[in-house]
Amino acid sequence: MSPALRTPRAAELQEVEAAFDTLPDRYLGAPPGFDVTFHVRLGDVGHTFEVRATEGTVRVRKGISRRPADVVLGTDMATWLALRSGEITGIDAFLDRRLYARGDMDLALMFESLFHLPDGRKPHLELRHAGAKGRRVSVASIGSGPDVVLIHGLGATKSSFMDMAAHLSRAGHRVHAIDLPGFGGSDKPLIAPYNAIWFAEMVFEALDELGLAGVHLVGNSLGGRVAIEMALDRPERVRSVSALCPAVAFIKRDFRHIVRILRPEFGVLPHRFTRGLVNAQLHDLFVDLAALDPSMADIIVDEFQRIYSTAGARMAFLTTARNIYLDAPYGRGGFYPRLAELKPPALFVWATHDRLVPAAFARHVERALPSADQVILDHCGHVPQVERPEQTAGIVRRLIGQAEALHPARPDPLTLVA
């Protein structure tokens, strides 16, 4: 086709193909044994490109082979070109609903981190595994500025914080969204305590390896409880704590004696939750279902079922749920007397329509820790970072800004670890 006859769409498609052709030269490599097939679907032109990445090489072809895809990424030509040039990030595209993924979400996030940008620039997003073998934590990092660590809730993964990560990274923060051990892309040991103290130790172990000394913690539900435990354990490492509908200790635990004798070890036996049940439980976390994009709901349900199919994930889920319920509110080592000793600046965000952790818990926190800021979101459910991402990010940013203003981050030897 002569240049004079080439249509704008044909020229753009040629540019897309050229961008795919450069992937092998921009490949940064992968861990030993890595062998993953990505399908990139460009819906506006009906083309699919297959990208097979191994430890040291990547092969690209237009069209697909008989090899099944581990991950399917869907977008349009303009978005793909913007991603490859570094104009936008994958999380930006996801936030704007210009990109979707199917399959292993950890691998989907990893795609962007496998290739350097034009002119040798580092990828915007890094996906790493940190911590000791057998209990490594999957960490997705993006942005620059004060370090913020995002910790998900029970049964969730770091993808529940992607909208929040986008808002905070755009606002000048280096954001690290993690999967707790037993969940998402992290290791899933069959034998582990899976309680708040253990989770806190595992996260600190990962932060040590990543060279992160002072961090701001943001946690939802279980993640909020873990963030509080981290701040109680090593307050010098935590610059602020934002707990979003945190899984604080229940005051009334009428079934604790029954729950105590239930053995999560039965989780090693194969079983599953039906798709309908998982979908119904997901919807119960929201008030405004319009805030839950249907395609995102499908991703969450698919991811939960895929992960829960492994014995380690079932053990983690059931053991953690049991420990949340049995967390003692008072007495020796009780949660609320310990909460009174929390030193870093703290924010508690509750929601009026949270069916799992009612906003009434705010009064128990007020008695134990009157210095903490508390916000109650009206007409919101258990996952405000998903249902109200922009508003929740703004509330969290206010606390982080106050903490930074009072005690600006200073260079620390730990932050210089490679």
N, C-alpha and C positions, 0 to 999 in steps of 0.2 A: 504494500500500500504506500503510495507516495505521500510525502508530508502534506501536500495540498489537500489530499482526500482523507487524511486521518481525522476521525472525529474526536472531540474532547474526551469522550468516554474511552475510546480506544487508546488514546495517549495516556490517560490515567491508569488504565489496566496495564499498559506496558511499564509504567512506573512502579506499579504494585509488583509485577513479576520481577522487575529488577531488584526491588527491595528484598524479595524472597531469595533471589540468587545470591545476595550478599551475606545471608545468614551463616553459611559455613565459615566465611572469613572472620565473622564477628563472634564466633562461638567461644565461650569462656571455659567450656569443659564442665564435667559433672562428676559426682562421687563414683567410686569404683562399683561396677556392676549395674550402673544406671543404663536403662534401655526403655525409653518411653516414646510412644507415638502420639503426636498431636495432629489433629485435623483442624485447620483454620478455614472456616466457612465465611465467604464474602457474600452475604445474602443479596445485595443489590445487583450483583452481576452473575450470581449462580455458579460461582467457581469455588472449589475446595482445594486447598494445598495441604499436602502431607509433609510433616516435619518429624523425622525420626532422629532422636538424640541419644547417643551413647556416651560412654565415659569421655572419649576424646574426639569424637566426630559427630557431625550432624549431616543428614541427607535430606534434600528437599525435592519434592516432585509436585507437578501440577496434576491434580486428580488424586485418587486414592488407590492403594493396593488392597490385597485381601487381608492384610494385617489389621486387626481391630484397633480402633483408637482407644488410648488410655484417657485422653482428654479431648473434648471438642470445644473449640473457641469460635464464637460467632460474632461477626461485626460487619462493617461495611468498608468499602475501599478508602474513603476519606479518613475514617477513624484509624484504619490499619496504617496508613501512611503517616498519620500524626503520631501514632505509637512508635513506629520504627524510627522516626526522626527525633523522638524525644520531646516533641511539642507538648504531649500530654502523657500521663501515666496510665497504666492499666486500671488502677483504682479510680482515677478520674473518670475514665471511660465507663467503668462499672457504675460509679455513682450517678453518672448522667444517663445510665441505661443504654449506652451505645455499645456495650460488650456483654456477652453472656457466656457461661461456661457450663459444661456437663462433664461428669466423671469425677476424678479425684481432685478436690479443690486445692489441696496442697500443691499438686503438680501444676494445676492451672495457674496458681500464683507464681510458681517457679519459672514458668516460661519466660517471663520478662527478665528475670535475673540471669538467664543463661547467655544473653547476648549483650555485648557492649554497644553503645549508641554510636552514631557516626562521629568521626574524628576521635575515636578512642575513648569517648566519655563513658564513665561507669553507668550501669543501668540505674534508673531511678529507684527501683525496688530490689531489695536483696532478700533472698530466702535462705536461711541458714538453720542448721541443727546444732544446738549447743548443750553441753552437759555431759555427764558420764555415760558410757556405753550402757544401753539397756534402759536408760531413763532420760534420753535426750529430749529436748524441748524444741519444737519447730517455731521459728521466729521470722516474721515478715517485717522488714524495716523500710521506712520511706520518709523522705523529708530531711530537714536540717534544723537545728536549734536545740533547746532544752529537751532532754530525753523523757518520753512518756511511754509507759508500758501499759498495754490494754490486756485485760484478763477476762475471758469469757465465763459463762455460767454452765451449770450442769447440763450435759447432753449437747452442748453447743460447741462451736469451734471459733477460731479467730475470725472467720468470715462474718460472724455476727457483729464485728466491730469495723467492717470495711468502710461503711459510711462515715463513722466517727474518725477513722484514720485519715480519710480524705479531707475532712473539715479541719482537723488539727494540723495535718502536714501543710495544708494551704495557708494556715495561720502562723507558720514559722516554728514548727516543732518537729523533732526527730521522733517518729512514732514507731513503736515496736509492738505489733500484735502477736500474741503467743497462743499456742495450744498447750494446755496443761498436760502433763504426762497422763496417759490413759485416754486421751481425746485427740481428735483431729489427726494431724500428721506427726504427732509426737509418739515416742515409744510407749508401749502398753504392757508393762510388766504384770504377770499374773499374780505375783506376790508383792504387795505393797500396802501401806497403811491407808492411803487415799484419804487422809484427813487434812485439815487446814495447816497444821504444823508441818506435815510432810510436803505438801504442795509448796508452802513458802520456802522450805529448804531447797526444793528442786528448782524453783524460779531463781533464787539467789545464785545457785550453782551455775545456771545458764547465764545470768547477768555477769557473773565473775568471768566466765570464759569470753564473753563479748566485750569485756572491759568497761562495763557500765557501773559507775560508782553511785552517784546520786540521781535518782529517778523519781518522776511523778507517777503514781499508780492510779489507774482507773479500772475498776472491776465491776462487773454486773453479776448479781445473784451470788453463786458460789465464788466467782472471781472477786466480788467485793469482800467476802469473808476472808479470802486468801490475802488480798491487799491489806486488810486490817491486821492480819497475823504477821505479815512481813514488817509492817510499821511498828508493831509491838516488839518483835524480835530484834530488829536492827534499825532503830529510828534514825541513826546517823546516815543510813543509806537511802532513806525515803524523804523526799522533799515535800510531798503532799499526797493525800489519799482522797480520791473521789469514789465513793461507794454508791453504785446505782442499784437500788432495790436489793441491798445486800442480804445474803442468807444468814442473818443474825440468829442467835439462839432463841428457839421458841420458849415462851414462858410456860404454856400448858403443853405437856407431852403425855397425854393420857394413855397412849399406846406404846410408851417407851419400853415396857417390860416385854411386850410381844415383839417389837421391832428388834430388841436386843438378842433374842434367840433365833431370829430369822438369819439364815446363813447365805451371804452373797456368793459363797463358793459354788452354789448351784448355777451361777452364771457361766461356768465352764460348759454346762450342758447346752447344746445348740437350741436356740429358740429365737423368735423374732417378734417385733411389734408390727402389726399390719400397717400398711400405708395409710389407711383411713384413720386409724388410731393416732398415728404420729401427726397427721395433718390436723386432726381435731385438737390435739394438745398444743400444737403450734398456734392455732387460731385463738386458743384460750389465753395466750400471752398478750393479746392485743385487744384494744377497745375499738380503734379505728382500723378496720380491716383494709380500708383503701390505702393505708400506709404500708401494707405488705404487698409488694409487687408479686403478682401470681407466678412469674418466672422465678423470682427469688424464693418463693415458698416451695416451688418444685425442687430447687437446688438444695434447700435446707433439708427437706424430707429425704431426697435421694442420698444426701451425704450422711444423715443419721443412720439410715438403713444400711448403707454400705459399711460404715464404721462399726456399727453394732453387730455385724455379722461375725466379728472376730471375738474369740474367748476373752482376750485381754481387755477389749473395750467393754464387754459385758460386765466383767469383774469390776472394772473401774467405775462404771456407771452405778451399779448396784451397791458397791461398798461405799462410794461417796454419798449416795442418797441416804444410806443408813446412818453414816456419820453426821450428816447435816441434822437429821432428826434427833440424834442422841446428844448433840452438843449441849452441855449443861449450861443453863443460864446463870445460876448463882452457886454459892458454896465454894469449896476449895478448888481453885483453878477455873471457876465459872467464867463465862464470857463477859458479863457486864462488869464485874469487879475488875477484870483485866482491862476492859475497854477504857475504864477511868484513867488508866496509865498511858493512854495514847498521847504521844508527844508531837508528831508532825501535824501541820494544818490539815483539817479533815472536813470533808463535805459529804453529807448524806442526801441522796436524791430518792424520794419516794413517789409513788403514783397512786392516785385516788382509786383506780380500778384494778389494782394489782391483786389477783386472786391467790397468789402464792405467798407473798410477803406483804401483808397489809400495811398501809401507811400509819396505822396505829402504833407500830413499833417505834415511831419517832419519839414517843414520850418516854420509852425505856432508854433510848439513846440519850435523850435530853437529861435524864436523871444521872446517867453515868458519865456523860461527857458534855456538859453545858457549853463548852467552848466551841464545839463543832457547829459549822453552818448546816442548816437543814432546809431543804426545798421540797415542796410537794407539788407535783405536776398534776393539774386537773385533767380529767378525761384521758388518762394514759394508763397503759398496762405495764407488764413486768419487764419489758425490754425497751426502755426509753431511748437507748442509743440507736434502735432500729425504727421505733414508732415516731420519735421526735429527734432525729439526729442533729439537726442544725441547732435547735434550742438547747439540747443537752450538751453539745459541744461548747456552746457559748457559756453555759453555766460552769462547766469544767474549766474552760480557759480563764474565767475570772479568778477562780481559786489559784490556778497555776501562776497567773500574772501577779497576784498578791504575794504568793510564796517567793517568786523570783525577785520581786521588788524588795522584800524584806531581807532575803538572804540570797543575793546573786550567786549563781554557780561559779565556782572557782576551779582552776585546774587541779586535778587529783591524780596521784600516780596510777591509780587503778584505771583511769580513763585512757591511759596511754598504752595499755596492753594491746598487742596486735590482734 
